[in-house]
Amino acid sequence: MPEIDTDNRNQTVITTFECSPGTCADLLEALQKAYSEFISRQEGFIGAGLHVNDAQTRIANYSQWRRREDFQAMLRSDEMRKRNREIAGLCSRFEPVMYEVAAVF
């Protein structure tokens, strides 16, 4: 389970995916499979959440990792590179961005 706390040293990654209502369900399914079959089993993985907007044109993904190197190693793996090619075909663009928790209210 992700920890949203300024005192932790975890790496937070927020990824946004732009898609169409026609591909949203397929993209969501591909992301769920990636998490359940591969990503969640990688070293350093803490937790993640997937969020879909009402129009089904965007999916936001929040994930947390023990270290930034753990996230980067997962992204560079042959398995994830293959999955990312499939994911890229289901959306117009996606962008993972690494963040640190700055404040919690």
Residue pairs with C-beta under 8 A, 6 or more apart in sequence:
1 46
1 47
2 12
2 46
2 47
2 48
2 49
2 62
2 63
2 64
3 10
3 46
3 64
4 101
4 104
5 101
5 104
6 101
6 102
6 103
6 104
8 101
10 46
10 64
10 65
10 66
11 64
11 65
11 66
11 67
11 68
11 70
11 71
11 98
11 100
12 62
12 63
12 64
12 98
12 99
12 100
12 101
13 61
13 62
13 63
13 64
13 65
13 71
13 96
13 97
13 98
13 99
14 60
14 61
14 62
14 96
14 97
14 99
15 60
15 61
15 63
15 94
15 95
15 96
15 97
16 58
16 59
16 60
16 61
16 94
16 95
17 27
17 31
17 58
17 59
17 60
17 61
17 87
17 91
17 93
17 94
18 57
18 58
18 91
18 92
18 93
18 94
19 27
19 56
19 57
19 58
19 59
19 90
19 91
19 92
20 56
20 57
20 92
21 55
21 56
21 57
23 90
23 91
24 52
24 56
24 57
24 59
25 56
26 90
27 59
27 87
27 90
27 91
28 50
28 52
28 59
30 83
30 86
30 87
30 90
31 50
31 59
31 61
31 87
32 50
34 80
34 83
34 87
35 48
35 50
38 79
38 80
38 83
39 45
39 48
39 63
39 74
39 80
40 48
42 70
42 73
42 74
42 77
43 66
43 70
43 73
44 65
44 66
44 67
44 69
44 70
44 71
44 73
44 74
45 63
45 65
45 66
45 70
45 74
46 63
46 64
46 65
46 66
47 63
47 64
48 61
48 62
48 63
48 64
49 61
49 62
49 63
50 59
50 60
50 61
51 59
51 60
51 61
51 62
52 58
52 59
53 59
53 60
59 91
63 71
65 71
65 74
68 98
71 98
74 80
75 81
75 84
75 96
87 94
88 94
